[in-house]
């Protein structure tokens, strides 16, 4: 963006059927990996997390798209940093097994800008 304002990004995250089918111990490993990814986004340089929302109490089962399981809203310095956040799903290991987080969860980043409405 030419004015160097951060990108307003809504990270939409969904848990898929692989998680639902996994044994409890594997689900706990996934949850630990999800926490590592989540904290990785929070700790990433150029990311300011504004807030999040989780609708797991009113949305049951896997998320293949909207409605998603959880959302994270952040201001992000640039597109490459958005991609680095999404890449955490590809790189975060789950337990001691061969799988990464993206086997169990997905992310879609919606990129826009802050909407500012002037008062009349």
QUISUL-V147333 format. One record per residue. N is the residue number from 1. OMEGA is omega in whole degrees, -180 to 180 (none if undefined). Layout:
N OMEGA
N OMEGA
This chain:
1 -172
2 -178
3 177
4 172
5 179
6 173
7 173
8 -173
9 172
10 177
11 -179
12 -173
13 -180
14 174
15 -175
16 -175
17 178
18 177
19 -178
20 -178
21 -175
22 173
23 -175
24 -180
25 178
26 177
27 178
28 175
29 178
30 -180
31 177
32 178
33 177
34 177
35 177
36 178
37 -178
38 178
39 177
40 176
41 180
42 -175
43 -175
44 177
45 179
46 179
47 173
48 -179
49 -179
50 -180
51 179
52 177
53 179
54 180
55 -178
56 178
57 -178
58 179
59 -174
60 178
61 -177
62 177
63 176
64 -178
65 -179
66 -4
67 -179
68 179
69 -179
70 -177
71 175
72 -179
73 -177
74 166
75 -174
76 -171
77 -178
78 -177
79 180
80 179
81 174
82 180
83 179
84 176
85 179
86 -178
87 177
88 176
89 180
90 -171
91 -177
92 -179
93 177
94 179
95 -180
96 -177
97 -175
98 -169
99 174
100 -175
101 -176
102 173
103 -173
104 -175
105 178
106 179
107 172
108 -180
109 174
110 -174
111 178
112 178
113 178
114 176
115 178
116 -180
117 180
118 174
119 -180
120 none
